[in-house]
Amino acid sequence: MAFTFVDVSGRRLSKDRDPTKCPQCHHAITPDEVDWRLVKPLSALRPKLAIIYQCPAIDCKRLFIATYEWEDVPSYRGTEPQFQLRYLAPRAIQSPTFPKEIAEVSPTFVEVFVQASAAEQYQLAQVAGPGCRKSLEFLVKDYCISVHPDKRDTIMATLLGPCIQTYVDDQNIKDCARMAAWLGNDETHYERRWVDKDISDLKTLIELTTNWIRNHVLTRRYLEGMPKQGAI
């Protein structure tokens, strides 16, 4: 029997929504509900709702569990209790991919960013943000070393901000990396300065930085590999 609502201690609770994406195949779906139970952990005062769903995608059909937590939400009556969707499990992690030029410049950046992405997908936001910040430092410093190999030891010992200012010549890379560093620092400090930005903005700026670095690497490669006196 599909879940519609349940009476708990004389209070009628419904759920806010069904999942819209399978956590295993990652297709957009309208899932099929299989069964549900109320679960009350020993440390919790309020029960949680666990619903077993099945993905309807023909190439998936796997089962997963959606966990809903009891929340008091605003309504025209003041507040009303409702089960709100919080977690889906099991979850297949989607690892981001990067062009080979970026992997060649900084394999450690790729490794750290993939781990940060996995942490975010497991809803470990307090770990994912600092992980993205760490990946940015490897990306920028490895890129600077590739451009200024004679300055390797100095670059490694320089803080990220001064490193960007001193050793990044391309203005697009400099601007995007600097803004990414600002947001990355927010992920590691006690107080946020950029309160209207979050980890999604940080990831976008890191993506822009990698794109500009790839453009620079490819441009330099073709300039060095093609004769300047070619016919036009």
Steps between C-alpha positions, in 0.01 A plus 500: 500500500645835396572755771264797507499610863531355849371597843780540754402595856176643369671703229448431130826499305546482124821498296612802304599329173621190321857469372539631146837339420621144549806501731652206311443556126448878544211510252216745560212280616158471656581206730274208587429472873550147637454528878545735795568491872529744789842477663586647839872505582580465869651849512211671321184643653312491171467208258638504149323370193679247279351424157627231265480609138581326172649682206273456196780548245516188284880473531500547879198367696701515821356559848600786724389645834390859552524631858268779609541702818222658706508880475265777609445706185330840461136500394200729510424349841844588635697176476405147405699177529619336180743229394763659276731310267859496626698199376504242220698176527679310367660764282727447200758778491541696177867589463576817305730469200763741375680549168834320474680836488381576854589150624848544351551838665370393844405137564472576872239768429287241320540249784408746774208656309350156428515420872342836588223433249435160659477664843246751367288223349504323837372832644823564690497870421742594779761270341425568133565876516850479652575217256415726206723771647788254530453382143513861377838554666647195327352608166637855517842414638556209260399726212735774617783247532431379144539859377788596732689175570802693628283644778369165624624519860388862540155428356453201729578714805286800399148550632228451239394865468852640443575204274206590275597867498869441428523194278173493298537724194179418314237745623206261461674232706609759756149642545321166527762342725499803730122494539508123554762549772276753676209257509731209586627689802140547612470120509788473747443804723273542802312796352385530139565824314312413181167413661311503168732237346536129572687191389323493163650843422841376610473198270395722210803724548730197522347373176560838335860494626559155354347608168726804471805295601418242234461778241839639598669159492357415157578843355859482621535148363385601151709817499807296585417215261409685181740702282445873522562551128211280385316619187163673540 
